[in-house]
Amino acid sequence: MNTHTSSPEFPVEPVESRPRPEKLSDLLLELAAQPGERISIRDLAEALEDRSFGAFMLIFALPNLIPLPPGATLVLGLPMVFVAWQILIGYDKIWMPRRIANFSIEKSRFRVMALRVTPWLKRAENWVRPRKWPIRSTLHERLFGLLALILAVICVIPIPFGNWPPAVAFSVLGVAHTERDGYCLAVGLFLSLLSILMVTAVAFATGALLMWFF
């Protein structure tokens, strides 16, 4: 029989006996509480079920919010690229290649991510609600997807600590898209602009240094 130690953060009663969480923060904690050594993107997708693209944007951005070894962003940023690309080209249901769906991380690492993000997410869930949503056409939706794709590509670029700001912006955009909150979208747009400007500045500085040395 599989057993695991109880903790204040993670309840241990059988998952089958509890109703499916309505809030994404509760769902993350429930997934983190389940026994097992690893959790895959397929597991997350099955747990999210009918959640919108915004929820997948948030979920796939989470691994980029913790310190990662060099080169990890190339792998962990790819799911963000796939989600953003599907929004851009007008998909109404998420699709993932088998290789990405089967990608997994250690459950202990996922618990760290859940503990780090859920306090922020719970506060956001108390504030975010459907209001003044400006994306009302296919063109607007695809422009949203284009911005998300730019942020996802930035996350893939191996810039030291450069994946964190666009991942945060990507996450906020995901929350805004899920709840259809125009105010949250405005915050996400502001963070996106800062992220893009930061990466542009780093790119120019790197180019200038290379020209100076060579």
Buried (B, 14 or more C-beta within 10 A) or exposed (E): EEEEEEEEEBBEEEBEEEEEBEEBBBBBBBBBBBEBEEBBBBBBBEBBEEBBBBBBBBBBBBBBBBEBEEEBBEEBBBBBBBBBBBBBEEEEEBEBEEEBBEBBBEBEBBBEBBBEBBEBBBEBBEEBEEEEBEBEEEEEBBBBBBBBBBBBBBBBBEBEEBBBBBBBBBBBBBBBBBBBBBBBBBBBBEBBEBBBEBBEEBEEEEEEEEEEEE
